[in-house]
Amino acid sequence: MPTPQRLIEHLWDLAGFSPNPAQRDAILHVDGPLYLPAGPGSGKTRVLLWRAVNLNVCHEVKPDRIYLSTFTEKAARQ
């Protein structure tokens, strides 16, 4: 059985996603809430989505235990 980190990295490969170091740290953060301030076009929405995948698929956190919040309608729809 692969480790959670190896599993998420495999999923990134399948999706063609290569996070930068800051994105990677945010996605892999599993020890409580995470505040993610960043500028426009920095990949915040993608990081939120991948963090939810990491928590749910790799760490078996139930979806109803994950809270995501964003300020844009575009990000909310994704």
Backbone atoms as SQL, in Angstrom:
CREATE TABLE atoms (id INTEGER PRIMARY KEY, chain TEXT, resi INTEGER, resn TEXT, atom TEXT, x REAL, y REAL, z REAL);
INSERT INTO atoms VALUES
  (1, 'A', 1, 'MET', 'N', 0.851, -1.185, 0.000),
  (2, 'A', 1, 'MET', 'CA', 0.000, 0.000, 0.000),
  (3, 'A', 1, 'MET', 'C', 0.895, 1.248, 0.000),
  (4, 'A', 2, 'PRO', 'N', 0.683, 2.151, -0.964),
  (5, 'A', 2, 'PRO', 'CA', 1.521, 3.361, -1.015),
  (6, 'A', 2, 'PRO', 'C', 1.218, 4.296, 0.154),
  (7, 'A', 3, 'THR', 'N', 2.216, 5.079, 0.505),
  (8, 'A', 3, 'THR', 'CA', 2.012, 6.084, 1.547),
  (9, 'A', 3, 'THR', 'C', 1.082, 7.162, 1.001),
  (10, 'A', 4, 'PRO', 'N', 0.417, 7.934, 1.889),
  (11, 'A', 4, 'PRO', 'CA', -0.442, 9.024, 1.404),
  (12, 'A', 4, 'PRO', 'C', 0.293, 9.986, 0.470),
  (13, 'A', 5, 'GLN', 'N', 1.545, 10.305, 0.776),
  (14, 'A', 5, 'GLN', 'CA', 2.288, 11.245, -0.064),
  (15, 'A', 5, 'GLN', 'C', 2.550, 10.643, -1.438),
  (16, 'A', 6, 'ARG', 'N', 2.916, 9.375, -1.503),
  (17, 'A', 6, 'ARG', 'CA', 3.153, 8.727, -2.799),
  (18, 'A', 6, 'ARG', 'C', 1.863, 8.649, -3.614),
  (19, 'A', 7, 'LEU', 'N', 0.740, 8.403, -2.935),
  (20, 'A', 7, 'LEU', 'CA', -0.540, 8.313, -3.635),
  (21, 'A', 7, 'LEU', 'C', -0.915, 9.661, -4.257),
  (22, 'A', 8, 'ILE', 'N', -0.798, 10.748, -3.492),
  (23, 'A', 8, 'ILE', 'CA', -1.160, 12.059, -4.046),
  (24, 'A', 8, 'ILE', 'C', -0.204, 12.429, -5.175),
  (25, 'A', 9, 'GLU', 'N', 1.074, 12.088, -5.040),
  (26, 'A', 9, 'GLU', 'CA', 2.028, 12.372, -6.116),
  (27, 'A', 9, 'GLU', 'C', 1.669, 11.586, -7.376),
  (28, 'A', 10, 'HIS', 'N', 1.200, 10.358, -7.222),
  (29, 'A', 10, 'HIS', 'CA', 0.756, 9.556, -8.364),
  (30, 'A', 10, 'HIS', 'C', -0.455, 10.214, -9.030),
  (31, 'A', 11, 'LEU', 'N', -1.390, 10.695, -8.225),
  (32, 'A', 11, 'LEU', 'CA', -2.563, 11.379, -8.773),
  (33, 'A', 11, 'LEU', 'C', -2.157, 12.651, -9.516),
  (34, 'A', 12, 'TRP', 'N', -1.169, 13.387, -8.974),
  (35, 'A', 12, 'TRP', 'CA', -0.662, 14.568, -9.677),
  (36, 'A', 12, 'TRP', 'C', -0.109, 14.173, -11.041),
  (37, 'A', 13, 'ASP', 'N', 0.653, 13.084, -11.072),
  (38, 'A', 13, 'ASP', 'CA', 1.223, 12.621, -12.345),
  (39, 'A', 13, 'ASP', 'C', 0.113, 12.292, -13.341),
  (40, 'A', 14, 'LEU', 'N', -0.905, 11.588, -12.893),
  (41, 'A', 14, 'LEU', 'CA', -2.017, 11.229, -13.774),
  (42, 'A', 14, 'LEU', 'C', -2.729, 12.463, -14.325),
  (43, 'A', 15, 'ALA', 'N', -2.823, 13.503, -13.492),
  (44, 'A', 15, 'ALA', 'CA', -3.516, 14.732, -13.890),
  (45, 'A', 15, 'ALA', 'C', -2.599, 15.722, -14.608),
  (46, 'A', 16, 'GLY', 'N', -1.288, 15.437, -14.641),
  (47, 'A', 16, 'GLY', 'CA', -0.348, 16.366, -15.271),
  (48, 'A', 16, 'GLY', 'C', -0.138, 17.630, -14.452),
  (49, 'A', 17, 'PHE', 'N', -0.227, 17.512, -13.138),
  (50, 'A', 17, 'PHE', 'CA', -0.076, 18.657, -12.244),
  (51, 'A', 17, 'PHE', 'C', 1.268, 18.591, -11.539),
  (52, 'A', 18, 'SER', 'N', 2.002, 19.686, -11.575),
  (53, 'A', 18, 'SER', 'CA', 3.292, 19.780, -10.883),
  (54, 'A', 18, 'SER', 'C', 3.251, 20.993, -9.964),
  (55, 'A', 19, 'PRO', 'N', 2.922, 20.801, -8.690),
  (56, 'A', 19, 'PRO', 'CA', 2.846, 21.950, -7.787),
  (57, 'A', 19, 'PRO', 'C', 4.223, 22.538, -7.512),
  (58, 'A', 20, 'ASN', 'N', 4.232, 23.868, -7.311),
  (59, 'A', 20, 'ASN', 'CA', 5.485, 24.490, -6.881),
  (60, 'A', 20, 'ASN', 'C', 5.659, 24.176, -5.390),
  (61, 'A', 21, 'PRO', 'N', 6.811, 24.472, -4.804),
  (62, 'A', 21, 'PRO', 'CA', 7.040, 24.110, -3.399),
  (63, 'A', 21, 'PRO', 'C', 5.986, 24.657, -2.419),
  (64, 'A', 22, 'ALA', 'N', 5.551, 25.892, -2.601),
  (65, 'A', 22, 'ALA', 'CA', 4.547, 26.463, -1.690),
  (66, 'A', 22, 'ALA', 'C', 3.204, 25.753, -1.857),
  (67, 'A', 23, 'GLN', 'N', 2.827, 25.462, -3.102),
  (68, 'A', 23, 'GLN', 'CA', 1.578, 24.739, -3.349),
  (69, 'A', 23, 'GLN', 'C', 1.648, 23.345, -2.743),
  (70, 'A', 24, 'ARG', 'N', 2.765, 22.682, -2.937),
  (71, 'A', 24, 'ARG', 'CA', 2.972, 21.335, -2.408),
  (72, 'A', 24, 'ARG', 'C', 2.811, 21.329, -0.888),
  (73, 'A', 25, 'ASP', 'N', 3.446, 22.278, -0.220),
  (74, 'A', 25, 'ASP', 'CA', 3.347, 22.356, 1.247),
  (75, 'A', 25, 'ASP', 'C', 1.900, 22.539, 1.688),
  (76, 'A', 26, 'ALA', 'N', 1.171, 23.396, 0.990),
  (77, 'A', 26, 'ALA', 'CA', -0.226, 23.655, 1.352),
  (78, 'A', 26, 'ALA', 'C', -1.090, 22.419, 1.123),
  (79, 'A', 27, 'ILE', 'N', -0.891, 21.728, 0.008),
  (80, 'A', 27, 'ILE', 'CA', -1.678, 20.538, -0.305),
  (81, 'A', 27, 'ILE', 'C', -1.403, 19.427, 0.702),
  (82, 'A', 28, 'LEU', 'N', -0.157, 19.258, 1.080),
  (83, 'A', 28, 'LEU', 'CA', 0.220, 18.174, 1.984),
  (84, 'A', 28, 'LEU', 'C', -0.045, 18.489, 3.452),
  (85, 'A', 29, 'HIS', 'N', -0.400, 19.726, 3.772),
  (86, 'A', 29, 'HIS', 'CA', -0.700, 20.114, 5.155),
  (87, 'A', 29, 'HIS', 'C', -1.972, 19.411, 5.623),
  (88, 'A', 30, 'VAL', 'N', -1.852, 18.588, 6.639),
  (89, 'A', 30, 'VAL', 'CA', -3.021, 17.851, 7.140),
  (90, 'A', 30, 'VAL', 'C', -3.259, 18.066, 8.630),
  (91, 'A', 31, 'ASP', 'N', -2.437, 18.877, 9.264),
  (92, 'A', 31, 'ASP', 'CA', -2.540, 19.084, 10.711),
  (93, 'A', 31, 'ASP', 'C', -3.384, 20.305, 11.049),
  (94, 'A', 32, 'GLY', 'N', -4.678, 20.241, 10.756),
  (95, 'A', 32, 'GLY', 'CA', -5.585, 21.313, 11.120),
  (96, 'A', 32, 'GLY', 'C', -5.835, 22.291, 9.997),
  (97, 'A', 33, 'PRO', 'N', -6.518, 23.379, 10.348),
  (98, 'A', 33, 'PRO', 'CA', -6.903, 24.371, 9.339),
  (99, 'A', 33, 'PRO', 'C', -5.694, 25.008, 8.661),
  (100, 'A', 34, 'LEU', 'N', -5.938, 25.530, 7.469),
  (101, 'A', 34, 'LEU', 'CA', -4.890, 26.194, 6.709),
  (102, 'A', 34, 'LEU', 'C', -5.460, 27.464, 6.107),
  (103, 'A', 35, 'TYR', 'N', -4.838, 28.586, 6.379),
  (104, 'A', 35, 'TYR', 'CA', -5.194, 29.864, 5.769),
  (105, 'A', 35, 'TYR', 'C', -4.264, 30.040, 4.588),
  (106, 'A', 36, 'LEU', 'N', -4.819, 30.287, 3.406),
  (107, 'A', 36, 'LEU', 'CA', -4.027, 30.306, 2.186),
  (108, 'A', 36, 'LEU', 'C', -4.168, 31.635, 1.446),
  (109, 'A', 37, 'PRO', 'N', -3.478, 32.685, 1.922),
  (110, 'A', 37, 'PRO', 'CA', -3.527, 33.955, 1.196),
  (111, 'A', 37, 'PRO', 'C', -2.522, 33.925, 0.042),
  (112, 'A', 38, 'ALA', 'N', -2.934, 34.406, -1.102),
  (113, 'A', 38, 'ALA', 'CA', -2.031, 34.479, -2.260),
  (114, 'A', 38, 'ALA', 'C', -2.661, 35.393, -3.295),
  (115, 'A', 39, 'GLY', 'N', -1.859, 35.845, -4.206),
  (116, 'A', 39, 'GLY', 'CA', -2.324, 36.785, -5.216),
  (117, 'A', 39, 'GLY', 'C', -3.085, 36.124, -6.354),
  (118, 'A', 40, 'PRO', 'N', -3.656, 36.949, -7.231),
  (119, 'A', 40, 'PRO', 'CA', -4.401, 36.438, -8.380),
  (120, 'A', 40, 'PRO', 'C', -3.527, 35.561, -9.269),
  (121, 'A', 41, 'GLY', 'N', -4.095, 34.463, -9.748),
  (122, 'A', 41, 'GLY', 'CA', -3.379, 33.593, -10.664),
  (123, 'A', 41, 'GLY', 'C', -2.308, 32.728, -10.043),
  (124, 'A', 42, 'SER', 'N', -2.284, 32.644, -8.720),
  (125, 'A', 42, 'SER', 'CA', -1.236, 31.889, -8.042),
  (126, 'A', 42, 'SER', 'C', -1.578, 30.415, -7.852),
  (127, 'A', 43, 'GLY', 'N', -2.798, 30.026, -8.218),
  (128, 'A', 43, 'GLY', 'CA', -3.179, 28.615, -8.088),
  (129, 'A', 43, 'GLY', 'C', -3.914, 28.268, -6.811),
  (130, 'A', 44, 'LYS', 'N', -4.498, 29.257, -6.139),
  (131, 'A', 44, 'LYS', 'CA', -5.190, 28.998, -4.863),
  (132, 'A', 44, 'LYS', 'C', -6.320, 27.981, -5.009),
  (133, 'A', 45, 'THR', 'N', -7.139, 28.147, -6.043),
  (134, 'A', 45, 'THR', 'CA', -8.274, 27.247, -6.220),
  (135, 'A', 45, 'THR', 'C', -7.796, 25.828, -6.486),
  (136, 'A', 46, 'ARG', 'N', -6.807, 25.699, -7.324),
  (137, 'A', 46, 'ARG', 'CA', -6.259, 24.367, -7.612),
  (138, 'A', 46, 'ARG', 'C', -5.700, 23.740, -6.333),
  (139, 'A', 47, 'VAL', 'N', -5.013, 24.526, -5.522),
  (140, 'A', 47, 'VAL', 'CA', -4.472, 24.020, -4.261),
  (141, 'A', 47, 'VAL', 'C', -5.605, 23.578, -3.330),
  (142, 'A', 48, 'LEU', 'N', -6.666, 24.381, -3.245),
  (143, 'A', 48, 'LEU', 'CA', -7.815, 23.986, -2.411),
  (144, 'A', 48, 'LEU', 'C', -8.392, 22.647, -2.863),
  (145, 'A', 49, 'LEU', 'N', -8.560, 22.500, -4.161),
  (146, 'A', 49, 'LEU', 'CA', -9.119, 21.260, -4.684),
  (147, 'A', 49, 'LEU', 'C', -8.201, 20.074, -4.413),
  (148, 'A', 50, 'TRP', 'N', -6.909, 20.231, -4.665),
  (149, 'A', 50, 'TRP', 'CA', -5.975, 19.130, -4.420),
  (150, 'A', 50, 'TRP', 'C', -5.824, 18.836, -2.932),
  (151, 'A', 51, 'ARG', 'N', -5.937, 19.851, -2.097),
  (152, 'A', 51, 'ARG', 'CA', -5.875, 19.607, -0.651),
  (153, 'A', 51, 'ARG', 'C', -7.072, 18.764, -0.222),
  (154, 'A', 52, 'ALA', 'N', -8.251, 19.060, -0.766),
  (155, 'A', 52, 'ALA', 'CA', -9.444, 18.267, -0.451),
  (156, 'A', 52, 'ALA', 'C', -9.270, 16.826, -0.933),
  (157, 'A', 53, 'VAL', 'N', -8.711, 16.642, -2.123),
  (158, 'A', 53, 'VAL', 'CA', -8.447, 15.284, -2.621),
  (159, 'A', 53, 'VAL', 'C', -7.473, 14.568, -1.695),
  (160, 'A', 54, 'ASN', 'N', -6.414, 15.248, -1.312),
  (161, 'A', 54, 'ASN', 'CA', -5.426, 14.646, -0.415),
  (162, 'A', 54, 'ASN', 'C', -6.072, 14.218, 0.902),
  (163, 'A', 55, 'LEU', 'N', -6.844, 15.102, 1.504),
  (164, 'A', 55, 'LEU', 'CA', -7.481, 14.778, 2.780),
  (165, 'A', 55, 'LEU', 'C', -8.460, 13.613, 2.635),
  (166, 'A', 56, 'ASN', 'N', -9.282, 13.648, 1.585),
  (167, 'A', 56, 'ASN', 'CA', -10.326, 12.645, 1.401),
  (168, 'A', 56, 'ASN', 'C', -9.773, 11.305, 0.930),
  (169, 'A', 57, 'VAL', 'N', -9.010, 11.302, -0.132),
  (170, 'A', 57, 'VAL', 'CA', -8.552, 10.056, -0.739),
  (171, 'A', 57, 'VAL', 'C', -7.358, 9.454, 0.007),
  (172, 'A', 58, 'CYS', 'N', -6.404, 10.280, 0.359),
  (173, 'A', 58, 'CYS', 'CA', -5.160, 9.769, 0.940),
  (174, 'A', 58, 'CYS', 'C', -5.191, 9.644, 2.456),
  (175, 'A', 59, 'HIS', 'N', -6.041, 10.440, 3.110),
  (176, 'A', 59, 'HIS', 'CA', -6.078, 10.425, 4.580),
  (177, 'A', 59, 'HIS', 'C', -7.450, 10.041, 5.128),
  (178, 'A', 60, 'GLU', 'N', -8.356, 9.655, 4.229),
  (179, 'A', 60, 'GLU', 'CA', -9.683, 9.150, 4.591),
  (180, 'A', 60, 'GLU', 'C', -10.498, 10.109, 5.469),
  (181, 'A', 61, 'VAL', 'N', -10.312, 11.406, 5.244),
  (182, 'A', 61, 'VAL', 'CA', -11.136, 12.406, 5.920),
  (183, 'A', 61, 'VAL', 'C', -12.452, 12.482, 5.145),
  (184, 'A', 62, 'LYS', 'N', -13.559, 12.325, 5.827),
  (185, 'A', 62, 'LYS', 'CA', -14.858, 12.339, 5.168),
  (186, 'A', 62, 'LYS', 'C', -15.146, 13.734, 4.600),
  (187, 'A', 63, 'PRO', 'N', -15.788, 13.787, 3.422),
  (188, 'A', 63, 'PRO', 'CA', -16.068, 15.080, 2.794),
  (189, 'A', 63, 'PRO', 'C', -16.832, 16.053, 3.697),
  (190, 'A', 64, 'ASP', 'N', -17.721, 15.540, 4.549),
  (191, 'A', 64, 'ASP', 'CA', -18.481, 16.445, 5.413),
  (192, 'A', 64, 'ASP', 'C', -17.641, 16.996, 6.563),
  (193, 'A', 65, 'ARG', 'N', -16.377, 16.592, 6.638),
  (194, 'A', 65, 'ARG', 'CA', -15.447, 17.109, 7.651),
  (195, 'A', 65, 'ARG', 'C', -14.463, 18.113, 7.040),
  (196, 'A', 66, 'ILE', 'N', -14.609, 18.384, 5.748),
  (197, 'A', 66, 'ILE', 'CA', -13.713, 19.295, 5.037),
  (198, 'A', 66, 'ILE', 'C', -14.485, 20.569, 4.703),
  (199, 'A', 67, 'TYR', 'N', -13.943, 21.708, 5.101),
  (200, 'A', 67, 'TYR', 'CA', -14.567, 23.000, 4.811),
  (201, 'A', 67, 'TYR', 'C', -13.652, 23.792, 3.896),
  (202, 'A', 68, 'LEU', 'N', -14.183, 24.193, 2.747),
  (203, 'A', 68, 'LEU', 'CA', -13.446, 25.035, 1.812),
  (204, 'A', 68, 'LEU', 'C', -14.210, 26.330, 1.640),
  (205, 'A', 69, 'SER', 'N', -13.502, 27.423, 1.584),
  (206, 'A', 69, 'SER', 'CA', -14.144, 28.717, 1.401),
  (207, 'A', 69, 'SER', 'C', -13.345, 29.536, 0.404),
  (208, 'A', 70, 'THR', 'N', -14.064, 30.267, -0.449),
  (209, 'A', 70, 'THR', 'CA', -13.427, 31.133, -1.418),
  (210, 'A', 70, 'THR', 'C', -14.277, 32.377, -1.600),
  (211, 'A', 71, 'PHE', 'N', -13.706, 33.411, -2.161),
  (212, 'A', 71, 'PHE', 'CA', -14.428, 34.672, -2.330),
  (213, 'A', 71, 'PHE', 'C', -14.891, 34.928, -3.752),
  (214, 'A', 72, 'THR', 'N', -14.546, 34.036, -4.689),
  (215, 'A', 72, 'THR', 'CA', -14.947, 34.285, -6.067),
  (216, 'A', 72, 'THR', 'C', -15.988, 33.270, -6.523),
  (217, 'A', 73, 'GLU', 'N', -16.908, 33.706, -7.386),
  (218, 'A', 73, 'GLU', 'CA', -17.924, 32.794, -7.906),
  (219, 'A', 73, 'GLU', 'C', -17.282, 31.712, -8.784),
  (220, 'A', 74, 'LYS', 'N', -16.282, 32.081, -9.560),
  (221, 'A', 74, 'LYS', 'CA', -15.606, 31.122, -10.436),
  (222, 'A', 74, 'LYS', 'C', -15.013, 29.984, -9.615),
  (223, 'A', 75, 'ALA', 'N', -14.288, 30.313, -8.557),
  (224, 'A', 75, 'ALA', 'CA', -13.682, 29.292, -7.713),
  (225, 'A', 75, 'ALA', 'C', -14.737, 28.450, -7.003),
  (226, 'A', 76, 'ALA', 'N', -15.798, 29.079, -6.566),
  (227, 'A', 76, 'ALA', 'CA', -16.865, 28.354, -5.876),
  (228, 'A', 76, 'ALA', 'C', -17.509, 27.317, -6.798),
  (229, 'A', 77, 'ARG', 'N', -17.694, 27.669, -8.071),
  (230, 'A', 77, 'ARG', 'CA', -18.290, 26.727, -9.027),
  (231, 'A', 77, 'ARG', 'C', -17.379, 25.529, -9.253),
  (232, 'A', 78, 'GLN', 'N', -16.065, 25.728, -9.244),
  (233, 'A', 78, 'GLN', 'CA', -15.131, 24.625, -9.470),
  (234, 'A', 78, 'GLN', 'C', -15.187, 23.673, -8.304);
